[in-house]
């Protein structure tokens, strides 16, 4: 007999997978996250994150130099016995990373060719709202909610010599590329070979768990006046409730499905990657993944020669 939490995990996974597999227009949640949807029910990470109270949504901390210096890899010795840990050869490591990024781009382009005609997104909206820019390093980043957006914005601010609380990092409009360059300038920068363009993806269920824990307090009571409560109560036909309410993870997923179906612009914390970053229309040089974020970031830091202290959140 499965425990209640295990039942929630299975039910939530089944609801989400049924939605993803049966509705081609919404498969962008998966096709651009570099994850095969058929593997999700066998992936133990969801149960782990729901059971692990110390789950940490942060991605990186420290200086660019320390990221480069502290990276290690474990290799089997020639004797076949124990393993040794050593710093990898920089040239071979860079080649391996280039292959990783090339494979991700290839998979994304293949997904765009296969599904692009059925995907609905606004390039103008991406250019106006979702791109953030560092002039010093000509680094353009598409911010994806619950996939490192706070960390990336903190990094870009740190490059500019500004350190602010993560709580207000999303309230600084000057970070937006459109504020710095204008819409046409942002489009030109995206097309320029001198600009390094990046986006970060995350396992889709991991991303949803993060949104649930953060915005829906992991199922704890929250006031009905909370904007997230109000929208969820509407989508779940619970508008008559007052005071404090709570939402199960399954209810949260049902809310997400209705939000994507009925709202003109769904919430950024679970908006599809293809709608947020328009990667089937705009060129990205690198796709980072939160599961390999430290290594991926090390490569970008090394390639651009970034030396400033980066403070993740």
C-alpha positions in Angstrom: 0.0 0.0 0.0 1.6 3.3 -1.1 1.9 6.1 1.5 -0.3 9.3 1.0 2.7 11.2 -0.3 3.6 8.5 -2.7 0.0 8.5 -4.0 0.2 12.3 -4.5 3.5 11.9 -6.4 2.0 9.2 -8.7 -1.3 11.1 -9.2 0.4 14.4 -10.0 2.9 12.7 -12.4 0.1 10.9 -14.2 -2.1 14.0 -14.5 0.9 16.0 -15.9 2.1 13.3 -18.2 -1.4 12.6 -19.6 -1.6 16.3 -20.4 1.8 16.5 -22.0 1.5 13.3 -24.1 -2.1 14.0 -25.3 -1.8 17.7 -26.1 1.0 18.4 -28.7 0.7 22.2 -28.4 1.8 22.0 -24.8 4.6 19.6 -25.2 7.0 22.5 -25.3 7.3 22.1 -21.5 9.2 18.9 -22.3 10.7 19.2 -25.8 12.8 22.3 -24.8 13.8 20.9 -21.4 15.8 18.2 -23.0 13.9 15.6 -21.0 12.0 12.6 -22.5 8.4 12.7 -21.1 8.2 8.9 -21.0 10.9 8.8 -18.4 9.2 11.0 -15.8 7.2 8.3 -13.9 10.5 6.4 -13.3 12.4 9.5 -12.2 12.7 9.5 -8.3 13.5 13.2 -8.0 9.9 14.3 -7.5 9.4 12.0 -4.5 12.7 13.2 -3.2 11.9 16.9 -3.4 8.5 16.4 -1.8 10.0 14.5 1.1 13.1 16.6 1.5 12.5 19.6 3.7 15.9 21.0 3.1 15.4 21.2 -0.7 17.5 24.2 -1.9 16.3 26.1 -4.9 19.6 28.0 -5.3 22.0 27.3 -8.1 25.4 28.8 -7.5 27.5 31.0 -5.2 31.0 32.3 -5.2 33.3 34.0 -7.6 33.9 33.1 -11.3 37.5 32.3 -10.4 36.5 29.9 -7.7 34.1 28.1 -10.0 37.0 27.5 -12.4 39.5 26.6 -9.7 37.3 24.2 -7.6 35.9 22.1 -10.4 36.9 18.5 -10.0 36.3 15.2 -11.7 36.6 11.6 -10.6 38.4 9.1 -12.8 39.0 5.4 -12.4 42.7 4.5 -12.0 44.5 2.2 -14.4 44.4 -0.6 -11.8 40.7 -0.6 -11.9 40.4 -0.3 -8.1 40.0 3.0 -6.4 39.2 6.3 -8.0 41.3 9.5 -8.0 40.0 13.0 -8.1 41.9 15.6 -10.1 41.4 18.7 -12.1 40.5 17.8 -15.7 42.6 18.8 -18.7 41.2 22.3 -19.6 41.3 21.7 -23.4 39.6 18.3 -23.3 37.1 19.5 -20.8 36.2 22.5 -23.0 35.7 20.2 -26.0 33.4 18.0 -23.9 31.4 21.0 -22.9 31.2 22.2 -26.4 29.8 18.8 -27.4 27.2 19.0 -24.6 26.0 22.4 -25.7 26.0 21.4 -29.4 23.9 18.3 -28.6 21.4 20.4 -26.7 21.0 22.9 -29.5 20.7 20.1 -32.0 17.9 18.5 -30.0 16.1 21.8 -29.6 16.3 22.6 -33.3 14.9 19.2 -34.1 12.0 19.8 -31.7 11.4 23.1 -33.3 11.3 21.6 -36.8 8.9 18.9 -35.6 6.6 21.0 -33.4 7.2 24.6 -34.5 4.1 25.0 -36.6 1.9 24.1 -33.7 3.6 26.3 -31.1 2.2 29.7 -30.2 4.5 32.4 -28.9 5.3 36.1 -29.2 8.8 37.1 -30.2 7.9 40.7 -29.5 7.0 39.8 -25.9 10.2 37.9 -25.5 12.2 40.8 -26.7 10.3 43.3 -24.5 10.1 41.4 -21.2 12.2 38.3 -20.9 15.7 39.2 -22.1 18.3 40.6 -19.7 21.6 42.0 -20.8 25.2 42.7 -19.6 26.8 45.4 -21.8 30.2 44.7 -20.5 30.3 41.1 -21.7 27.6 41.4 -24.3 25.8 38.6 -22.6 22.1 38.2 -23.3 20.0 35.9 -21.0 16.5 34.8 -21.3 15.0 34.6 -17.8 12.9 31.5 -17.2 10.8 31.4 -14.0 11.9 28.7 -11.5 14.9 27.9 -13.7 17.6 30.1 -12.3 16.1 33.5 -13.2 16.9 35.0 -9.8 20.4 33.7 -9.9 21.1 35.0 -13.4 19.7 38.4 -12.6 21.9 38.6 -9.5 24.9 37.6 -11.6 24.2 40.3 -14.2 23.8 42.9 -11.4 27.1 41.7 -9.8 28.9 42.2 -13.1 27.7 45.8 -13.1 29.0 46.2 -9.5 25.6 46.0 -7.8 24.6 43.6 -5.1 21.0 43.6 -4.0 18.6 41.3 -2.1 17.2 38.5 -4.2 13.8 39.7 -3.0 14.0 42.8 -5.2 16.1 41.6 -8.0 13.0 41.1 -10.2 11.9 44.7 -9.6 14.8 46.3 -11.4 13.6 47.2 -14.9 17.0 48.5 -16.0 18.2 44.9 -16.2 15.9 44.3 -19.1 17.6 44.4 -22.5 14.7 46.4 -23.9 15.3 49.1 -21.3 18.9 49.3 -22.2 18.8 48.8 -26.0 15.2 49.3 -27.0 13.2 46.7 -28.8 15.0 47.1 -32.2 18.4 47.2 -30.4 17.6 44.1 -28.5 16.6 42.3 -31.7 19.8 43.5 -33.3 21.9 42.3 -30.3 20.2 38.8 -30.5 21.3 38.6 -34.2 24.8 39.9 -33.6 27.7 37.4 -33.6 29.3 39.6 -30.9 26.5 38.7 -28.4 26.5 35.5 -26.4 22.9 34.4 -25.9 21.9 31.9 -23.2 18.8 30.4 -21.7 18.5 27.9 -18.8 16.1 25.0 -18.6 15.1 22.7 -15.8 13.5 19.3 -15.5 9.8 20.2 -15.9 8.5 18.4 -12.9 11.3 19.8 -10.7 10.4 23.2 -11.9 6.7 22.6 -11.0 7.7 21.3 -7.5 9.8 24.4 -7.0 6.9 26.7 -8.0 4.5 24.8 -5.6 6.9 25.0 -2.7 7.6 28.7 -3.3 4.3 30.2 -4.4 1.9 27.8 -2.8 3.9 27.3 0.4 4.3 23.6 -0.1 0.6 23.0 0.8 0.6 25.2 3.9 -2.2 27.6 4.7 -2.1 30.9 2.8 -4.6 33.8 2.6 -7.2 34.0 -0.1 -6.1 37.5 -0.8 -2.8 36.1 -2.1 -2.7 36.6 -5.9 -1.7 33.0 -6.4 -4.5 31.8 -4.2 -7.1 34.0 -6.0 -6.2 32.6 -9.4 -6.0 29.0 -8.2 -9.4 29.3 -6.4 -10.9 30.6 -9.6 -9.5 27.8 -11.7 -10.5 25.1 -9.2 -14.1 26.6 -8.8 -13.5 27.4 -5.1 -14.1 31.1 -5.3 -16.5 31.0 -2.3 -13.8 30.2 0.2 -12.5 32.9 2.5 -9.7 33.4 5.1 -6.9 30.8 4.9 -6.8 28.1 2.2 -4.3 25.4 1.2 -3.7 23.5 -2.1 -2.5 20.0 -2.6 0.1 19.4 -5.3 -2.5 17.7 -7.5 -4.7 20.7 -7.2 -1.8 22.9 -8.1 -1.2 20.9 -11.2 -4.8 21.1 -12.2 -4.6 24.9 -11.7 -1.5 25.0 -14.0 -3.3 23.1 -16.7 -6.3 25.5 -16.6 -3.9 28.5 -16.5 -2.2 27.3 -19.6 -5.5 26.6 -21.4 -7.6 29.6 -20.5 -5.3 32.5 -19.6 -4.0 34.7 -22.4 -0.6 34.8 -20.8 0.0 32.1 -18.2 2.0 32.6 -15.1 5.8 33.0 -15.7 6.7 30.4 -13.1 5.4 27.6 -15.2 5.1 29.2 -18.6 6.5 27.0 -21.4 10.1 27.6 -22.5 9.1 28.2 -26.1 6.6 30.9 -25.0 9.1 32.6 -22.7 12.2 32.6 -24.8 10.9 32.0 -28.4 13.9 29.7 -29.2 12.2 28.5 -32.4 12.5 32.0 -33.7 15.4 33.6 -31.8 19.0 32.2 -31.8 20.6 31.0 -28.6 24.2 30.0 -28.4 24.0 28.0 -25.2 21.3 26.1 -23.3 22.2 25.6 -19.7 20.5 23.1 -17.5 20.0 23.5 -13.7 21.1 19.8 -13.2 24.5 20.7 -14.6 24.5 24.4 -13.9 27.8 24.7 -12.1 29.7 23.0 -15.0 27.7 24.9 -17.6 28.3 28.2 -15.9 32.0 27.5 -15.6 32.2 27.1 -19.3 30.4 30.5 -19.9 32.6 32.2 -17.3 35.7 30.8 -19.0 34.6 31.6 -22.5 33.7 35.3 -21.7 36.6 35.8 -19.3 34.3 37.0 -16.5 36.2 37.8 -13.3 33.7 39.6 -11.1 32.3 38.1 -7.9 29.0 36.4 -8.6 26.5 36.0 -5.8 23.8 33.4 -6.4 20.6 33.3 -4.5 
